[in-house]
């Protein structure tokens, strides 16, 4: 178990920042075109609202100062069942943004788990702010998307926290996105890693097919109640192979049992386009807007809800203001 003290971000965060700066890669950011499916009308309608949000966010920027008691008391909001925890992983922000229209039309909320936050450009940040203004959650997916188990075995759990988690939280907080949700890259973690990371976040996503869960005294809404046979599903490859009918049937059958599903995607784009920048999945790790719409329709028709756990992670403090962390 890793012992993390209050106001952890003293020497550890400075050390982590130094390590990150030393190892940082030079990257030239190119302006991204905003011509994705389902986005134009939504962006035109919300651009003015988004600019206002951006202005508010800029006022919230600051350095991360972690108070380990920030998740002392959660709201009493109960988790809804059956549910789908809809997730998009990595940092294909422009690709995710192309799905904004369909998510708005169906009133579906998702969690975007972002890695490599320090490499995002102004367009990425602006689009994330618009997505958050729509009611989506911006979660943390580590700094450089390394396998946490392999990294901790080679170095230590403490090193993973110092070099992969704290710097990611810092980068997000400085842009106004202090995270409450975390997903391990590749869904790879063990009990010591989960115990350490759980002290920093309200919700830590389960892994595929996991029927046991590690509890933490810092997680005030009990994930053993969340579990109820919950599974993480990555259906992208089956969809690419033409198995959509069986995917929909399997998913809806699971939901009819009253359980929850973590539904994970990586990128959203048209068929025939090259792999999306910012995705760590292979060339088949994506869905089209039309396929995503079909999946969302199936969930809604089944009577299930989309659960981000945003309400459960509200605290008696303003967890989105860096000075209160």
C-alpha positions in Angstrom: 0.0 0.0 0.0 1.3 3.5 -0.8 1.0 6.0 2.0 0.1 9.4 0.6 0.1 12.4 2.9 -2.0 15.5 2.9 -0.8 18.2 0.5 1.2 15.6 -1.4 2.0 18.0 -4.1 4.9 19.6 -2.2 8.2 17.9 -3.1 6.6 15.0 -5.0 4.8 17.1 -7.5 7.9 19.2 -8.1 10.0 16.1 -8.6 7.4 14.7 -10.9 7.3 17.9 -12.9 11.1 17.9 -13.2 11.0 14.3 -14.4 8.3 15.1 -16.9 10.1 18.2 -18.2 13.3 16.3 -18.6 11.7 13.5 -20.5 9.2 15.6 -22.5 9.0 15.2 -26.2 9.0 18.1 -28.6 5.8 18.2 -30.5 4.5 20.7 -33.0 0.8 21.2 -32.8 -1.1 21.7 -36.0 -4.5 23.4 -36.2 -7.3 20.8 -36.5 -10.1 21.3 -39.0 -13.6 21.3 -37.5 -15.4 19.4 -40.2 -16.5 16.2 -38.5 -19.9 14.6 -38.8 -22.6 15.7 -36.3 -20.6 18.7 -35.0 -21.2 21.7 -37.1 -24.7 22.6 -36.0 -24.0 21.8 -32.4 -20.9 23.9 -32.4 -22.6 26.8 -34.1 -25.3 26.8 -31.5 -23.0 26.5 -28.5 -19.9 28.4 -29.6 -21.0 31.5 -27.7 -21.8 29.4 -24.6 -18.5 27.6 -24.9 -16.5 30.8 -25.0 -18.2 31.8 -21.8 -17.3 28.5 -20.3 -13.8 28.9 -21.4 -13.6 32.3 -19.7 -14.8 30.8 -16.5 -12.4 27.9 -16.7 -9.5 30.3 -17.2 -10.4 31.9 -13.9 -10.1 28.4 -12.2 -6.6 27.6 -13.4 -4.0 27.0 -10.7 -1.5 24.6 -9.3 -2.6 21.3 -7.9 -2.5 21.0 -4.1 -4.0 17.7 -3.2 -6.0 17.5 0.1 -6.5 13.9 0.8 -9.8 14.6 2.6 -11.4 16.2 -0.5 -13.6 13.1 -1.0 -14.7 12.9 2.7 -18.4 13.2 2.0 -20.3 12.3 -1.2 -23.9 13.1 -2.2 -26.4 10.4 -1.3 -27.4 10.0 -5.0 -27.8 6.3 -5.7 -26.3 4.6 -8.7 -29.0 3.7 -11.2 -29.4 0.2 -12.7 -29.2 -1.1 -15.3 -26.7 1.3 -16.6 -23.9 1.9 -19.2 -20.8 3.9 -18.2 -20.0 5.2 -21.7 -16.2 5.9 -22.0 -13.8 7.3 -24.6 -10.1 6.7 -23.9 -6.8 8.2 -24.9 -6.7 11.7 -26.4 -8.3 11.7 -29.8 -10.2 14.9 -28.9 -11.1 16.0 -32.4 -12.4 12.5 -33.2 -14.5 12.5 -30.0 -15.8 15.9 -30.8 -17.2 14.5 -34.1 -19.7 12.5 -31.9 -20.9 15.6 -30.0 -24.0 16.0 -32.2 -25.3 12.5 -31.7 -24.6 12.6 -28.0 -26.5 15.8 -27.7 -29.4 14.6 -29.8 -29.9 11.5 -27.6 -29.1 13.3 -24.4 -26.4 10.8 -23.5 -23.6 11.7 -21.1 -20.1 10.1 -21.3 -16.7 10.2 -19.6 -13.7 11.1 -21.7 -10.6 9.6 -20.1 -7.7 11.7 -21.3 -4.0 10.8 -21.3 -1.0 13.0 -22.5 -2.9 16.1 -21.4 0.2 18.2 -21.6 0.4 17.5 -25.4 -3.1 18.9 -26.2 -3.3 22.1 -28.2 -5.7 25.0 -27.9 -8.3 23.4 -30.2 -8.3 20.2 -28.0 -8.7 22.2 -24.8 -11.5 24.3 -26.3 -13.4 21.2 -27.5 -13.0 19.5 -24.1 -14.5 22.6 -22.5 -17.5 22.4 -24.9 -17.9 18.7 -24.1 -17.9 19.4 -20.4 -20.3 22.3 -20.9 -22.6 19.7 -22.4 -22.6 17.7 -19.2 -19.8 15.1 -20.0 -17.1 14.3 -17.5 -13.4 14.7 -18.3 -11.4 12.0 -16.5 -7.7 11.1 -16.2 -6.1 8.3 -18.1 -2.5 8.9 -16.8 0.3 11.0 -18.2 1.9 8.8 -20.9 -0.4 5.8 -21.1 2.2 3.2 -19.9 1.0 -0.1 -18.5 0.8 0.6 -14.7 1.5 -3.0 -13.6 4.6 -3.2 -15.8 5.8 0.2 -14.7 5.3 -0.5 -11.0 7.0 -3.8 -11.2 10.0 -2.2 -12.9 10.1 0.8 -10.6 7.5 1.0 -7.8 3.9 1.9 -7.1 5.1 5.2 -5.6 7.0 6.0 -8.9 3.9 5.4 -10.9 1.9 7.8 -8.8 4.7 10.4 -8.9 5.4 10.2 -12.6 2.2 9.1 -14.2 -0.7 10.2 -12.0 0.3 13.4 -10.2 1.7 15.1 -13.3 -1.5 14.2 -15.2 -3.6 15.7 -12.5 -1.4 18.8 -12.4 -1.7 19.3 -16.2 -5.5 18.9 -16.1 -6.0 21.1 -13.1 -3.9 23.9 -14.6 -6.3 23.9 -17.6 -9.4 23.9 -15.3 -10.1 20.1 -15.4 -9.3 18.9 -11.9 -10.2 15.2 -12.3 -12.4 13.1 -10.1 -12.4 9.9 -12.4 -9.5 7.7 -13.4 -9.1 4.8 -15.8 -5.9 2.7 -15.9 -4.4 2.4 -19.4 -5.1 -1.0 -20.9 -7.3 -1.6 -17.8 -4.1 -3.0 -16.2 -3.8 -2.7 -12.4 -3.4 -4.7 -9.3 -4.5 -4.2 -5.7 -1.6 -2.0 -4.6 -2.0 0.3 -7.6 -5.8 0.5 -7.1 -5.4 1.3 -3.5 -2.9 4.1 -4.2 -4.9 5.6 -7.0 -8.2 5.3 -5.2 -7.0 7.8 -2.6 -6.7 10.5 -5.3 -10.0 9.9 -7.2 -13.6 9.3 -6.5 -14.2 6.7 -9.3 -11.6 4.3 -10.6 -12.9 2.3 -13.6 -13.1 -1.5 -13.4 -11.4 -3.8 -15.8 -12.8 -6.2 -18.4 -14.6 -9.2 -16.9 -13.6 -8.2 -13.3 -15.8 -10.0 -10.8 -13.8 -8.8 -7.7 -13.0 -5.3 -6.7 -10.5 -3.7 -4.4 -12.1 -1.4 -1.8 -10.6 1.8 -0.4 -11.6 3.7 2.7 -11.3 6.9 0.7 -14.0 5.9 -1.7 -17.1 7.0 0.0 -19.5 5.4 -2.5 -18.9 1.7 -2.3 -17.8 0.1 -5.5 -18.9 -3.3 -4.1 -22.4 -2.0 -4.6 -21.5 -0.6 -8.0 -20.2 -4.0 -9.2 -23.2 -6.2 -9.3 -21.5 -8.3 -12.0 -20.4 -5.2 -13.9 -18.1 -5.8 -16.9 -16.1 -3.6 -19.2 -16.7 -4.2 -22.9 -14.6 -3.0 -25.8 -16.7 -4.0 -28.8 -14.8 -2.1 -31.5 -13.1 -5.0 -33.2 -16.3 -7.1 -33.3 -18.1 -4.1 -34.8 -15.4 -3.7 -37.4 -15.7 -7.4 -38.3 -19.5 -7.0 -39.0 -20.7 -8.5 -35.7 -22.9 -5.5 -34.7 -26.2 -7.5 -34.4 -24.6 -9.9 -31.9 -22.9 -7.0 -30.1 -26.3 -5.3 -29.6 -27.9 -8.6 -28.5 -25.2 -9.4 -26.0 -25.2 -5.9 -24.6 -29.0 -5.6 -24.2 -29.2 -9.1 -22.7 -26.6 -8.1 -20.1 -28.6 -5.0 -19.3 -31.8 -6.9 -18.9 -30.3 -8.7 -15.9 -30.1 -5.4 -14.1 -26.4 -5.0 -14.2 -24.0 -2.3 -15.4 -21.6 -2.2 -18.3 -18.5 -0.1 -18.8 -18.7 0.5 -22.6 -15.3 1.7 -23.9 -14.4 3.3 -27.2 -11.3 5.0 -28.4 -12.0 7.0 -31.6 -15.0 8.0 -33.7 -14.5 8.6 -37.4 -15.6 7.6 -40.9 -14.7 4.3 -42.5 -11.6 4.5 -44.7 -9.9 7.3 -42.8 -6.5 6.7 -41.2 -6.1 6.0 -37.5 -7.1 8.9 -35.4 -4.3 11.0 -33.9 -4.2 10.5 -30.2 -5.6 6.9 -30.1 -3.5 4.1 -28.6 -5.8 1.5 -30.1 -5.0 -0.3 -33.4 -6.4 0.6 -36.8 -9.7 -1.2 -35.9 -10.1 0.6 -32.6 -12.9 3.0 -33.5 -16.6 3.3 -34.3 -18.4 5.5 -36.8 -20.9 8.1 -35.7 -23.6 5.9 -37.3 -22.5 2.8 -35.3 -22.3 4.8 -32.1 -25.8 6.0 -32.7 -27.0 2.4 -33.2 -25.4 1.4 -29.9 -26.9 4.4 -28.0 -30.4 3.6 -29.4 -30.1 0.0 -28.3 -29.2 1.0 -24.7 -32.0 3.6 -24.6 -34.5 1.1 -26.0 -33.6 -1.4 -23.4 -34.6 1.0 -20.6 -31.1 1.3 -19.2 -29.6 4.7 -18.3 -26.2 6.2 -19.0 -24.3 6.7 -15.7 -21.2 8.9 -15.4 -21.1 8.8 -11.6 -20.7 12.6 -11.7 -23.5 13.1 -9.1 -22.0 10.5 -6.8 -18.7 12.3 -6.9 -20.0 15.7 -5.9 -18.5 16.7 -2.6 -19.2 19.3 0.1 -16.3 21.2 -1.4 -15.9 22.5 -4.9 -13.7 19.7 -6.2 -13.3 21.6 -9.6 -11.5 24.5 -8.0 -7.7 23.8 -7.6 -7.4 25.9 -4.5 -9.8 23.5 -2.7 -7.9 20.3 -3.6 
